[in-house]
Amino acid sequence: MSSQDSSKTNPSAASYAGDPECEICGGVGYLRRDLPVGHPDFGRIQVCTCRSGQLKQQVRNDLYKMSNLDELTHLTFENFEPRGQIGMGPAQADSLERAYNHAHQFAGKLQGWLVLQGHYGCGKTHLAAAVANFVVDIGIPTLFLTVPDLLDTLRFSYNNPESSFEERFEDIRRCPLLIMDDFGTENATPWAQEKLFQILNYRYINNLPLLITTNLSLNQLEGRIRSRLQDPELVTRVNILAPDYRRPMDDTGHSELSSLGLLSERTFGNFSLRENENLEKEERKKLESAFKAAQKFAEKPQGWLVLQGDYASGKTHLAAAIANYRTGEGIPPLFIMVPDLLDHLRATFSPESTVSYDRRFDEVKTTPLLVLDDLGTQSMTPWVKEKLYQLFNYRYNGGLSTVITTADTLSEIDPRIRSRMLDRRICRIYAITAPPYRGGDR
């Protein structure tokens, strides 16, 4: 049998320790059995027999209170659906099941770091709470905190006569298990970034288990923190592709925001390269180039793709074909016309709205693949100009895959957005110069 010295990881852990005279665990209260690699229980933590009788309800209650889990006790592995809701695409369901398996394994072994990435409502907080409830139930001190609450706790401790800042800070960074929910939603002041780095760096150096949930990509995190989360020997990262389970979806798996609708029949197979039309050589060449670029992007979305051309030139068909291809792969993107997007944002200001503005905007900003149709057809008020810049800037900094169609020339696009489109490291622009398609509205 092997044990861990919990007094080195949390000064308050003695309250939950086992018998100090125990010859098995040495007073720690939990241990890992010495088993061969490959055994199903290899590396799993177990409560020592010296303290199994100590896990009374009051101890459990104290641990739940300490862990900020009072409102999350119902979130367990038992009531989590590993394959998600009915109708979810295979790639989405696979990612959710992979996250479930990693979380279950992490709860049993408490080794290394686990990072769960994904949208709001994809299940990452449920899994994090399930880990916390599992670990607390076997008597291991755990702190489950949203990052904004964690920082507030530290700020309030400056004026708390019962607990100094130093004591609270040590309790957080040395806790046997720390779970940081909603990483990246905090106000990223220099003080906040410094405290978060100190916490993560301490746990990194001392190899203490940590679970993080976030809806951000690694590129959007502070550089020092990102470097720690990129350590493959310590960190396991799982990207959950599942949609928000609270959000209505149509029978194709698209969200209520998606305006794909009647365009769901637009595919690469029924796109016309207009061989029978008398196009100029350069016009045909550019149309074929845009078609091939859209096909390549659909197979492996990376960076930004801008399709530029007059109305009915085929750019919306290609954008819809990308969205339908990804839907067929089980990962439906968010396809929306820019004016419709802005209407959805405005609607959140209504007292009758069931969705907050921040939640709706974050949903659009953070979606893995966003298809924005008809950029430039919106009414360009100062508010609209600012929202579009915020959206494009967020996705640019995060390296999030984006498809844009527009009838505007580059000179007509907001200079701040245009500068990002002109960055060839992330964006490719294809101009379709062919005249409007005579076979139908494109």
C-alpha positions as a LaTeX table, in Angstrom:
\begin{tabular}{lrrr}
\hline
Residue & $x$ (\AA) & $y$ (\AA) & $z$ (\AA) \\
\hline
Met1 & 0.00 & 0.00 & 0.00 \\
Ser2 & 1.11 & 3.56 & $-0.64$ \\
Ser3 & $-0.21$ & 6.78 & 0.86 \\
Gln4 & 0.10 & 10.55 & 0.45 \\
Asp5 & 1.09 & 13.04 & 3.12 \\
Ser6 & $-1.97$ & 15.30 & 3.04 \\
Ser7 & $-0.50$ & 17.64 & 5.61 \\
Lys8 & 1.86 & 18.82 & 2.88 \\
Thr9 & $-0.96$ & 19.66 & 0.52 \\
Asn10 & $-3.51$ & 21.24 & 2.85 \\
Pro11 & $-2.96$ & 22.49 & 6.38 \\
Ser12 & $-6.61$ & 21.83 & 7.24 \\
Ala13 & $-6.60$ & 18.25 & 5.95 \\
Ala14 & $-5.95$ & 16.85 & 9.42 \\
Ser15 & $-9.63$ & 17.42 & 10.21 \\
Tyr16 & $-10.43$ & 14.63 & 7.76 \\
Ala17 & $-7.44$ & 12.36 & 8.39 \\
Gly18 & $-7.52$ & 8.77 & 9.54 \\
Asp19 & $-6.12$ & 7.16 & 12.68 \\
Pro20 & $-2.62$ & 8.62 & 13.26 \\
Glu21 & $-1.56$ & 5.20 & 14.57 \\
Cys22 & $-2.74$ & 3.36 & 11.45 \\
Glu23 & 0.03 & 1.19 & 10.01 \\
Ile24 & $-1.63$ & 1.06 & 6.59 \\
Cys25 & $-2.07$ & 4.72 & 5.62 \\
Gly26 & 0.06 & 6.44 & 8.28 \\
Gly27 & $-2.86$ & 8.60 & 9.32 \\
Val28 & $-3.64$ & 10.05 & 5.88 \\
Gly29 & $-6.99$ & 8.30 & 5.68 \\
Tyr30 & $-6.79$ & 7.18 & 2.06 \\
Leu31 & $-4.35$ & 5.23 & $-0.09$ \\
Arg32 & $-3.65$ & 3.59 & $-3.42$ \\
Arg33 & $-3.39$ & $-0.19$ & $-3.68$ \\
Asp34 & $-0.12$ & $-1.60$ & $-5.03$ \\
Leu35 & $-1.42$ & $-3.25$ & $-8.20$ \\
Pro36 & 0.14 & $-4.12$ & $-11.56$ \\
Val37 & $-0.28$ & $-1.73$ & $-14.48$ \\
Gly38 & $-3.38$ & $-2.70$ & $-16.43$ \\
His39 & $-5.38$ & $-3.76$ & $-13.38$ \\
Pro40 & $-8.79$ & $-1.99$ & $-13.43$ \\
Asp41 & $-8.10$ & $-0.53$ & $-9.96$ \\
Phe42 & $-4.50$ & 0.49 & $-10.68$ \\
Gly43 & $-3.84$ & 3.97 & $-9.29$ \\
Arg44 & $-7.33$ & 4.40 & $-7.85$ \\
Ile45 & $-7.63$ & 6.04 & $-4.45$ \\
Gln46 & $-9.46$ & 4.21 & $-1.68$ \\
Val47 & $-10.56$ & 5.14 & 1.82 \\
Cys48 & $-8.49$ & 3.37 & 4.45 \\
Thr49 & $-10.30$ & 0.99 & 6.79 \\
Cys50 & $-9.15$ & 3.10 & 9.75 \\
Arg51 & $-11.44$ & 5.92 & 8.77 \\
Ser52 & $-14.27$ & 4.29 & 6.86 \\
Gly53 & $-16.37$ & 4.55 & 9.99 \\
Gln54 & $-15.54$ & 8.24 & 10.36 \\
Leu55 & $-17.37$ & 9.34 & 7.25 \\
Lys56 & $-20.48$ & 10.44 & 9.08 \\
Gln57 & $-23.06$ & 12.72 & 7.52 \\
Gln58 & $-21.72$ & 15.78 & 9.35 \\
Val59 & $-18.26$ & 15.30 & 7.82 \\
Arg60 & $-19.80$ & 14.93 & 4.39 \\
Asn61 & $-21.86$ & 18.07 & 4.93 \\
Asp62 & $-18.78$ & 20.02 & 6.03 \\
Leu63 & $-16.90$ & 18.94 & 2.93 \\
Tyr64 & $-19.76$ & 19.83 & 0.61 \\
Lys65 & $-20.01$ & 23.26 & 2.24 \\
Met66 & $-16.27$ & 23.77 & 1.94 \\
Ser67 & $-16.46$ & 22.83 & $-1.73$ \\
Asn68 & $-19.26$ & 25.23 & $-2.71$ \\
Leu69 & $-21.22$ & 22.20 & $-3.89$ \\
Asp70 & $-24.43$ & 22.84 & $-1.96$ \\
Glu71 & $-26.38$ & 23.55 & $-5.14$ \\
Leu72 & $-24.63$ & 20.90 & $-7.24$ \\
Thr73 & $-24.98$ & 17.77 & $-5.15$ \\
His74 & $-27.45$ & 16.34 & $-7.68$ \\
Leu75 & $-24.84$ & 16.36 & $-10.46$ \\
Thr76 & $-23.27$ & 12.90 & $-10.45$ \\
Phe77 & $-21.82$ & 10.39 & $-12.87$ \\
Glu78 & $-24.94$ & 8.26 & $-12.40$ \\
Asn79 & $-27.33$ & 10.87 & $-13.84$ \\
Phe80 & $-25.02$ & 12.06 & $-16.64$ \\
Glu81 & $-25.86$ & 10.87 & $-20.16$ \\
Pro82 & $-22.49$ & 9.93 & $-21.70$ \\
Arg83 & $-23.87$ & 10.03 & $-25.26$ \\
Gly84 & $-25.95$ & 13.16 & $-24.75$ \\
Gln85 & $-29.42$ & 13.95 & $-25.99$ \\
Ile86 & $-31.19$ & 12.00 & $-28.72$ \\
Gly87 & $-30.36$ & 13.25 & $-32.19$ \\
Met88 & $-26.87$ & 14.45 & $-31.36$ \\
Gly89 & $-24.34$ & 13.87 & $-34.13$ \\
Pro90 & $-21.83$ & 11.01 & $-33.74$ \\
Ala91 & $-18.81$ & 13.31 & $-33.43$ \\
Gln92 & $-20.58$ & 15.36 & $-30.76$ \\
Ala93 & $-21.66$ & 12.25 & $-28.84$ \\
Asp94 & $-18.17$ & 10.74 & $-29.11$ \\
Ser95 & $-16.57$ & 13.88 & $-27.66$ \\
Leu96 & $-19.05$ & 13.89 & $-24.77$ \\
Glu97 & $-18.45$ & 10.23 & $-24.01$ \\
Arg98 & $-14.69$ & 10.77 & $-24.15$ \\
Ala99 & $-15.01$ & 13.61 & $-21.62$ \\
Tyr100 & $-17.17$ & 11.40 & $-19.37$ \\
Asn101 & $-14.60$ & 8.59 & $-19.43$ \\
His102 & $-11.68$ & 10.93 & $-18.69$ \\
Ala103 & $-13.60$ & 12.59 & $-15.83$ \\
His104 & $-14.52$ & 9.23 & $-14.32$ \\
Gln105 & $-10.92$ & 8.06 & $-14.55$ \\
Phe106 & $-9.65$ & 11.33 & $-13.06$ \\
Ala107 & $-12.03$ & 11.02 & $-10.08$ \\
Gly108 & $-10.74$ & 7.54 & $-9.37$ \\
Lys109 & $-7.04$ & 8.32 & $-9.58$ \\
Leu110 & $-6.65$ & 12.05 & $-8.84$ \\
Gln111 & $-3.50$ & 12.28 & $-10.89$ \\
Gly112 & $-2.49$ & 15.09 & $-13.24$ \\
Trp113 & $-4.73$ & 17.82 & $-14.61$ \\
Leu114 & $-7.94$ & 17.53 & $-16.60$ \\
Val115 & $-9.15$ & 20.42 & $-18.79$ \\
Leu116 & $-12.70$ & 20.26 & $-20.18$ \\
Gln117 & $-13.36$ & 22.72 & $-23.00$ \\
Gly118 & $-16.71$ & 23.43 & $-24.63$ \\
His119 & $-19.72$ & 25.71 & $-25.00$ \\
Tyr120 & $-22.19$ & 26.68 & $-22.33$ \\
Gly121 & $-24.50$ & 23.78 & $-21.55$ \\
Cys122 & $-22.33$ & 21.09 & $-23.15$ \\
Gly123 & $-21.96$ & 19.18 & $-19.86$ \\
Lys124 & $-18.52$ & 20.20 & $-18.63$ \\
Thr125 & $-19.74$ & 21.69 & $-15.33$ \\
His126 & $-21.88$ & 18.59 & $-14.67$ \\
Leu127 & $-18.81$ & 16.40 & $-15.12$ \\
Ala128 & $-16.67$ & 18.67 & $-12.92$ \\
Ala129 & $-19.32$ & 18.58 & $-10.19$ \\
Ala130 & $-19.61$ & 14.81 & $-10.56$ \\
Val131 & $-15.87$ & 14.51 & $-9.94$ \\
Ala132 & $-16.14$ & 16.76 & $-6.88$ \\
Asn133 & $-19.12$ & 14.88 & $-5.44$ \\
Phe134 & $-17.40$ & 11.54 & $-5.97$ \\
Val135 & $-14.16$ & 12.67 & $-4.30$ \\
Val136 & $-15.84$ & 14.50 & $-1.41$ \\
Asp137 & $-18.03$ & 11.46 & $-0.76$ \\
Ile138 & $-14.95$ & 9.38 & 0.00 \\
Gly139 & $-13.70$ & 12.08 & 2.36 \\
Ile140 & $-11.04$ & 13.96 & 0.41 \\
Pro141 & $-11.10$ & 17.76 & 0.89 \\
Thr142 & $-12.12$ & 19.42 & $-2.37$ \\
Leu143 & $-12.66$ & 23.00 & $-3.45$ \\
Phe144 & $-15.09$ & 23.55 & $-6.30$ \\
Leu145 & $-15.16$ & 27.22 & $-7.29$ \\
Thr146 & $-16.07$ & 29.22 & $-10.36$ \\
Val147 & $-13.07$ & 31.38 & $-11.14$ \\
Pro148 & $-14.92$ & 34.70 & $-10.56$ \\
Asp149 & $-16.04$ & 33.39 & $-7.14$ \\
Leu150 & $-12.52$ & 32.25 & $-6.35$ \\
Leu151 & $-11.15$ & 35.71 & $-7.03$ \\
Asp152 & $-13.96$ & 37.33 & $-5.02$ \\
Thr153 & $-13.11$ & 35.02 & $-2.11$ \\
Leu154 & $-9.53$ & 36.25 & $-2.20$ \\
Arg155 & $-10.58$ & 39.91 & $-2.45$ \\
Phe156 & $-12.98$ & 39.61 & 0.49 \\
Ser157 & $-10.30$ & 37.98 & 2.64 \\
Tyr158 & $-8.40$ & 41.27 & 2.75 \\
Asn159 & $-11.09$ & 42.58 & 5.11 \\
Asn160 & $-11.99$ & 39.32 & 6.85 \\
Pro161 & $-10.93$ & 39.34 & 10.51 \\
Glu162 & $-11.44$ & 35.54 & 10.76 \\
Ser163 & $-9.20$ & 34.50 & 7.88 \\
Ser164 & $-6.28$ & 36.38 & 6.36 \\
Phe165 & $-5.63$ & 36.61 & 2.64 \\
Glu166 & $-2.53$ & 34.46 & 3.03 \\
Glu167 & $-4.46$ & 31.69 & 4.83 \\
Arg168 & $-7.25$ & 31.62 & 2.26 \\
Phe169 & $-4.78$ & 31.73 & $-0.64$ \\
Glu170 & $-2.86$ & 28.78 & 0.83 \\
Asp171 & $-6.09$ & 26.81 & 1.38 \\
Ile172 & $-6.96$ & 27.23 & $-2.28$ \\
Arg173 & $-3.66$ & 26.47 & $-3.92$ \\
Arg174 & $-2.76$ & 23.58 & $-1.58$ \\
Cys175 & $-6.13$ & 21.86 & $-1.42$ \\
Pro176 & $-5.84$ & 18.11 & $-2.26$ \\
Leu177 & $-8.24$ & 18.64 & $-5.18$ \\
Leu178 & $-9.04$ & 22.00 & $-6.76$ \\
Ile179 & $-11.75$ & 22.39 & $-9.40$ \\
Met180 & $-11.86$ & 25.73 & $-11.23$ \\
Asp181 & $-15.12$ & 26.11 & $-13.15$ \\
Asp182 & $-15.69$ & 28.69 & $-15.90$ \\
Phe183 & $-12.02$ & 29.57 & $-16.30$ \\
Gly184 & $-11.78$ & 32.67 & $-18.49$ \\
Thr185 & $-15.04$ & 34.33 & $-17.44$ \\
Glu186 & $-13.24$ & 36.42 & $-14.82$ \\
Asn187 & $-12.35$ & 40.07 & $-15.23$ \\
Ala188 & $-8.76$ & 39.65 & $-16.40$ \\
Thr189 & $-7.10$ & 42.42 & $-14.42$ \\
Pro190 & $-3.33$ & 42.18 & $-13.85$ \\
Trp191 & $-4.04$ & 41.24 & $-10.21$ \\
Ala192 & $-6.45$ & 38.47 & $-11.23$ \\
Gln193 & $-4.04$ & 37.06 & $-13.82$ \\
Glu194 & $-1.21$ & 37.10 & $-11.29$ \\
Lys195 & $-3.23$ & 35.26 & $-8.61$ \\
Leu196 & $-4.47$ & 32.65 & $-11.06$ \\
Phe197 & $-0.97$ & 32.04 & $-12.35$ \\
Gln198 & 0.37 & 31.68 & $-8.81$ \\
Ile199 & $-2.30$ & 29.10 & $-8.00$ \\
Leu200 & $-1.74$ & 27.09 & $-11.17$ \\
Asn201 & 2.04 & 27.36 & $-11.00$ \\
Tyr202 & 2.09 & 26.09 & $-7.40$ \\
Arg203 & $-0.02$ & 23.09 & $-8.31$ \\
Tyr204 & 2.05 & 22.54 & $-11.44$ \\
Ile205 & 5.34 & 22.49 & $-9.56$ \\
Asn206 & 3.94 & 20.26 & $-6.81$ \\
Asn207 & 2.02 & 17.99 & $-9.20$ \\
Leu208 & $-1.29$ & 18.52 & $-7.40$ \\
Pro209 & $-4.49$ & 17.39 & $-9.15$ \\
Leu210 & $-6.52$ & 20.10 & $-10.86$ \\
Leu211 & $-9.67$ & 20.16 & $-12.97$ \\
Ile212 & $-10.49$ & 23.19 & $-15.14$ \\
Thr213 & $-13.56$ & 23.89 & $-17.26$ \\
Thr214 & $-13.52$ & 26.66 & $-19.84$ \\
Asn215 & $-15.27$ & 27.78 & $-23.02$ \\
Leu216 & $-12.07$ & 29.39 & $-24.30$ \\
Ser217 & $-9.45$ & 28.00 & $-26.63$ \\
Leu218 & $-5.88$ & 27.81 & $-25.35$ \\
Asn219 & $-4.89$ & 30.72 & $-27.61$ \\
Gln220 & $-7.19$ & 32.99 & $-25.60$ \\
Leu221 & $-5.55$ & 32.25 & $-22.26$ \\
Glu222 & $-2.70$ & 34.21 & $-20.69$ \\
Gly223 & 0.64 & 32.99 & $-22.01$ \\
Arg224 & 2.10 & 31.67 & $-18.76$ \\
Ile225 & $-1.07$ & 29.75 & $-17.96$ \\
Arg226 & $-1.33$ & 28.44 & $-21.51$ \\
Ser227 & 2.19 & 27.03 & $-21.32$ \\
Arg228 & 1.26 & 24.99 & $-18.22$ \\
Leu229 & $-1.91$ & 23.67 & $-19.86$ \\
Gln230 & 0.08 & 22.53 & $-22.89$ \\
Asp231 & 2.23 & 20.08 & $-20.91$ \\
Pro232 & 1.20 & 16.68 & $-22.37$ \\
Glu233 & 2.82 & 14.75 & $-19.54$ \\
Leu234 & 0.62 & 16.39 & $-16.90$ \\
Val235 & $-2.47$ & 17.71 & $-18.68$ \\
Thr236 & $-5.30$ & 15.89 & $-20.44$ \\
Arg237 & $-7.47$ & 18.21 & $-22.56$ \\
Val238 & $-10.87$ & 17.20 & $-23.88$ \\
Asn239 & $-12.88$ & 19.41 & $-26.24$ \\
Ile240 & $-16.61$ & 18.73 & $-25.88$ \\
Leu241 & $-18.42$ & 19.41 & $-29.16$ \\
Ala242 & $-21.91$ & 18.81 & $-27.79$ \\
Pro243 & $-24.40$ & 21.70 & $-28.09$ \\
Asp244 & $-26.16$ & 23.39 & $-25.20$ \\
Tyr245 & $-28.62$ & 20.79 & $-23.89$ \\
Arg246 & $-30.95$ & 23.61 & $-22.82$ \\
Arg247 & $-31.09$ & 25.08 & $-26.33$ \\
Pro248 & $-33.83$ & 23.97 & $-28.74$ \\
Met249 & $-32.60$ & 22.18 & $-31.85$ \\
Asp250 & $-34.34$ & 21.34 & $-35.10$ \\
Asp251 & $-34.34$ & 17.88 & $-36.64$ \\
Thr252 & $-31.00$ & 18.51 & $-38.34$ \\
Gly253 & $-29.24$ & 19.30 & $-35.09$ \\
His254 & $-29.09$ & 23.06 & $-35.67$ \\
Ser255 & $-29.72$ & 25.51 & $-32.86$ \\
Glu256 & $-32.54$ & 28.01 & $-32.70$ \\
Leu257 & $-30.06$ & 30.68 & $-33.84$ \\
Ser258 & $-29.17$ & 28.94 & $-37.06$ \\
Ser259 & $-30.83$ & 30.36 & $-40.16$ \\
Leu260 & $-29.75$ & 27.51 & $-42.47$ \\
Gly261 & $-33.40$ & 26.49 & $-42.89$ \\
Leu262 & $-34.27$ & 26.37 & $-46.59$ \\
Leu263 & $-30.56$ & 26.23 & $-47.44$ \\
Ser264 & $-30.25$ & 22.75 & $-45.92$ \\
Glu265 & $-30.46$ & 21.29 & $-49.46$ \\
Arg266 & $-27.49$ & 23.28 & $-50.75$ \\
Thr267 & $-24.54$ & 20.91 & $-51.18$ \\
Phe268 & $-21.34$ & 20.70 & $-53.15$ \\
Gly269 & $-22.99$ & 18.05 & $-55.29$ \\
Asn270 & $-25.70$ & 20.37 & $-56.59$ \\
Phe271 & $-23.50$ & 23.43 & $-56.95$ \\
Ser272 & $-23.20$ & 24.48 & $-60.58$ \\
Leu273 & $-19.79$ & 25.39 & $-61.96$ \\
Arg274 & $-21.74$ & 26.78 & $-64.92$ \\
Glu275 & $-19.96$ & 24.81 & $-67.65$ \\
Asn276 & $-22.76$ & 25.63 & $-70.08$ \\
Glu277 & $-22.46$ & 29.37 & $-69.55$ \\
Asn278 & $-20.20$ & 31.58 & $-71.56$ \\
Leu279 & $-18.02$ & 32.80 & $-68.71$ \\
Glu280 & $-14.77$ & 34.61 & $-69.19$ \\
Lys281 & $-11.72$ & 32.45 & $-68.51$ \\
Glu282 & $-10.78$ & 34.44 & $-65.40$ \\
Glu283 & $-14.38$ & 34.32 & $-64.10$ \\
Arg284 & $-14.50$ & 30.52 & $-64.46$ \\
Lys285 & $-11.09$ & 30.13 & $-62.85$ \\
Lys286 & $-12.12$ & 32.16 & $-59.78$ \\
Leu287 & $-15.41$ & 30.26 & $-59.46$ \\
Glu288 & $-13.60$ & 26.93 & $-59.51$ \\
Ser289 & $-11.01$ & 28.19 & $-57.03$ \\
Ala290 & $-13.74$ & 29.27 & $-54.58$ \\
Phe291 & $-15.49$ & 25.90 & $-55.01$ \\
Lys292 & $-12.32$ & 23.90 & $-54.28$ \\
Ala293 & $-11.42$ & 26.15 & $-51.33$ \\
Ala294 & $-14.89$ & 25.67 & $-49.83$ \\
Gln295 & $-14.63$ & 21.87 & $-50.24$ \\
Lys296 & $-11.23$ & 21.83 & $-48.58$ \\
Phe297 & $-12.44$ & 24.03 & $-45.73$ \\
Ala298 & $-15.51$ & 21.82 & $-45.17$ \\
Glu299 & $-13.31$ & 18.74 & $-44.80$ \\
Lys300 & $-10.99$ & 20.43 & $-42.31$ \\
Pro301 & $-12.14$ & 23.85 & $-41.03$ \\
Gln302 & $-9.12$ & 25.98 & $-40.15$ \\
Gly303 & $-8.81$ & 29.74 & $-40.00$ \\
Trp304 & $-11.15$ & 32.03 & $-41.92$ \\
Leu305 & $-12.64$ & 31.69 & $-45.37$ \\
Val306 & $-14.08$ & 34.81 & $-47.05$ \\
Leu307 & $-16.30$ & 34.37 & $-50.12$ \\
Gln308 & $-16.77$ & 37.68 & $-51.91$ \\
Gly309 & $-19.03$ & 38.37 & $-54.87$ \\
Asp310 & $-22.20$ & 39.92 & $-56.22$ \\
Tyr311 & $-25.64$ & 38.68 & $-55.27$ \\
Ala312 & $-26.55$ & 35.27 & $-56.79$ \\
Ser313 & $-22.90$ & 34.58 & $-57.60$ \\
Gly314 & $-22.89$ & 31.33 & $-55.60$ \\
Lys315 & $-21.17$ & 32.40 & $-52.40$ \\
Thr316 & $-24.15$ & 31.64 & $-50.11$ \\
His317 & $-24.58$ & 28.23 & $-51.74$ \\
Leu318 & $-20.94$ & 27.40 & $-50.99$ \\
Ala319 & $-21.24$ & 28.65 & $-47.41$ \\
Ala320 & $-24.39$ & 26.54 & $-46.90$ \\
Ala321 & $-22.65$ & 23.55 & $-48.49$ \\
Ile322 & $-19.87$ & 23.85 & $-45.90$ \\
Ala323 & $-22.43$ & 24.00 & $-43.09$ \\
Asn324 & $-24.37$ & 21.02 & $-44.45$ \\
Tyr325 & $-21.19$ & 19.00 & $-44.90$ \\
Arg326 & $-20.16$ & 19.62 & $-41.29$ \\
Thr327 & $-23.69$ & 18.73 & $-40.17$ \\
Gly328 & $-23.37$ & 15.45 & $-42.03$ \\
Glu329 & $-20.18$ & 14.82 & $-40.10$ \\
Gly330 & $-22.18$ & 15.23 & $-36.89$ \\
Ile331 & $-20.81$ & 18.67 & $-35.99$ \\
Pro332 & $-23.40$ & 21.24 & $-37.11$ \\
Pro333 & $-21.99$ & 24.78 & $-37.18$ \\
Leu334 & $-23.82$ & 28.00 & $-36.46$ \\
Phe335 & $-25.00$ & 29.41 & $-39.81$ \\
Ile336 & $-26.61$ & 32.82 & $-39.59$ \\
Met337 & $-27.18$ & 35.94 & $-41.67$ \\
Val338 & $-25.54$ & 38.98 & $-40.12$ \\
Pro339 & $-28.78$ & 41.01 & $-39.88$ \\
Asp340 & $-30.50$ & 38.05 & $-38.17$ \\
Leu341 & $-27.62$ & 37.74 & $-35.72$ \\
Leu342 & $-27.95$ & 41.37 & $-34.71$ \\
Asp343 & $-31.72$ & 40.95 & $-34.31$ \\
His344 & $-31.10$ & 38.03 & $-31.94$ \\
Leu345 & $-28.73$ & 40.17 & $-29.88$ \\
Arg346 & $-31.22$ & 43.05 & $-29.72$ \\
Ala347 & $-34.00$ & 40.65 & $-28.66$ \\
Thr348 & $-32.12$ & 39.81 & $-25.47$ \\
Phe349 & $-32.74$ & 43.34 & $-24.20$ \\
Ser350 & $-36.46$ & 42.64 & $-24.01$ \\
Pro351 & $-37.83$ & 42.00 & $-20.48$ \\
Glu352 & $-39.48$ & 38.88 & $-21.88$ \\
Ser353 & $-36.21$ & 37.38 & $-23.14$ \\
Thr354 & $-35.24$ & 34.08 & $-21.50$ \\
Val355 & $-31.60$ & 34.48 & $-22.59$ \\
Ser356 & $-29.23$ & 37.17 & $-21.40$ \\
Tyr357 & $-27.30$ & 39.30 & $-23.86$ \\
Asp358 & $-23.95$ & 38.04 & $-22.54$ \\
Arg359 & $-25.02$ & 34.42 & $-22.87$ \\
Arg360 & $-26.29$ & 34.90 & $-26.43$ \\
Phe361 & $-23.24$ & 36.85 & $-27.60$ \\
Asp362 & $-20.85$ & 34.35 & $-26.01$ \\
Glu363 & $-22.71$ & 31.55 & $-27.75$ \\
Val364 & $-21.96$ & 33.13 & $-31.11$ \\
Lys365 & $-18.43$ & 34.28 & $-30.31$ \\
Thr366 & $-17.25$ & 30.90 & $-29.04$ \\
Thr367 & $-18.92$ & 28.47 & $-31.44$ \\
Pro368 & $-16.22$ & 26.25 & $-33.04$ \\
Leu369 & $-17.42$ & 27.00 & $-36.57$ \\
Leu370 & $-19.38$ & 30.14 & $-37.39$ \\
Val371 & $-20.79$ & 30.83 & $-40.87$ \\
Leu372 & $-21.74$ & 34.49 & $-41.30$ \\
Asp373 & $-23.77$ & 35.15 & $-44.42$ \\
Asp374 & $-24.29$ & 38.54 & $-46.07$ \\
Leu375 & $-21.85$ & 40.70 & $-44.13$ \\
Gly376 & $-22.52$ & 44.28 & $-45.17$ \\
Thr377 & $-26.31$ & 44.05 & $-45.51$ \\
Gln378 & $-26.81$ & 45.18 & $-41.91$ \\
Ser379 & $-27.67$ & 48.73 & $-40.91$ \\
Met380 & $-24.31$ & 50.10 & $-39.75$ \\
Thr381 & $-25.13$ & 51.97 & $-36.55$ \\
Pro382 & $-22.34$ & 52.67 & $-34.03$ \\
Trp383 & $-23.71$ & 49.82 & $-31.84$ \\
Val384 & $-23.70$ & 47.37 & $-34.76$ \\
Lys385 & $-20.20$ & 48.43 & $-35.78$ \\
Glu386 & $-18.90$ & 47.81 & $-32.27$ \\
Lys387 & $-20.62$ & 44.42 & $-31.87$ \\
Leu388 & $-19.30$ & 43.14 & $-35.19$ \\
Tyr389 & $-15.80$ & 44.27 & $-34.33$ \\
Gln390 & $-15.99$ & 42.54 & $-30.95$ \\
Leu391 & $-17.20$ & 39.35 & $-32.63$ \\
Phe392 & $-14.50$ & 39.32 & $-35.31$ \\
Asn393 & $-11.76$ & 40.34 & $-32.91$ \\
Tyr394 & $-12.69$ & 37.58 & $-30.45$ \\
Arg395 & $-12.63$ & 34.91 & $-33.13$ \\
Tyr396 & $-9.42$ & 36.30 & $-34.63$ \\
Asn397 & $-7.59$ & 36.21 & $-31.30$ \\
Gly398 & $-8.95$ & 32.74 & $-30.55$ \\
Gly399 & $-8.14$ & 31.34 & $-33.99$ \\
Leu400 & $-11.75$ & 30.12 & $-34.33$ \\
Ser401 & $-12.88$ & 28.80 & $-37.71$ \\
Thr402 & $-15.15$ & 31.26 & $-39.53$ \\
Val403 & $-16.78$ & 31.50 & $-42.96$ \\
Ile404 & $-17.87$ & 34.94 & $-44.20$ \\
Thr405 & $-19.81$ & 35.85 & $-47.31$ \\
Thr406 & $-20.11$ & 39.44 & $-48.48$ \\
Ala407 & $-21.00$ & 41.49 & $-51.52$ \\
Asp408 & $-18.89$ & 44.37 & $-50.25$ \\
Thr409 & $-15.42$ & 45.11 & $-51.49$ \\
Leu410 & $-12.65$ & 45.12 & $-48.91$ \\
Ser411 & $-12.55$ & 48.90 & $-48.97$ \\
Glu412 & $-16.20$ & 49.00 & $-47.84$ \\
Ile413 & $-15.59$ & 46.82 & $-44.77$ \\
Asp414 & $-14.79$ & 48.32 & $-41.36$ \\
Pro415 & $-10.99$ & 48.89 & $-41.35$ \\
Arg416 & $-10.60$ & 47.05 & $-38.04$ \\
Ile417 & $-12.30$ & 43.96 & $-39.47$ \\
Arg418 & $-10.56$ & 44.35 & $-42.83$ \\
Ser419 & $-7.14$ & 44.30 & $-41.16$ \\
Arg420 & $-7.93$ & 40.86 & $-39.71$ \\
Met421 & $-9.19$ & 39.56 & $-43.05$ \\
Leu422 & $-5.95$ & 40.65 & $-44.68$ \\
Asp423 & $-3.89$ & 38.52 & $-42.28$ \\
Arg424 & $-2.93$ & 35.62 & $-44.55$ \\
Arg425 & $-1.83$ & 33.54 & $-41.60$ \\
Ile426 & $-5.46$ & 33.01 & $-40.68$ \\
Cys427 & $-7.64$ & 34.19 & $-43.60$ \\
Arg428 & $-8.09$ & 33.33 & $-47.28$ \\
Ile429 & $-10.24$ & 35.52 & $-49.54$ \\
Tyr430 & $-11.86$ & 34.21 & $-52.74$ \\
Ala431 & $-13.58$ & 36.68 & $-55.04$ \\
Ile432 & $-16.28$ & 35.26 & $-57.32$ \\
Thr433 & $-16.46$ & 37.62 & $-60.29$ \\
Ala434 & $-18.92$ & 35.62 & $-62.40$ \\
Pro435 & $-22.22$ & 37.38 & $-63.16$ \\
Pro436 & $-25.42$ & 36.36 & $-61.34$ \\
Tyr437 & $-26.39$ & 32.74 & $-61.91$ \\
Arg438 & $-29.26$ & 32.47 & $-64.37$ \\
Gly439 & $-30.34$ & 29.03 & $-63.19$ \\
Gly440 & $-31.91$ & 30.36 & $-59.99$ \\
Asp441 & $-31.37$ & 32.47 & $-56.90$ \\
Arg442 & $-27.94$ & 31.65 & $-55.46$ \\
\hline
\end{tabular}
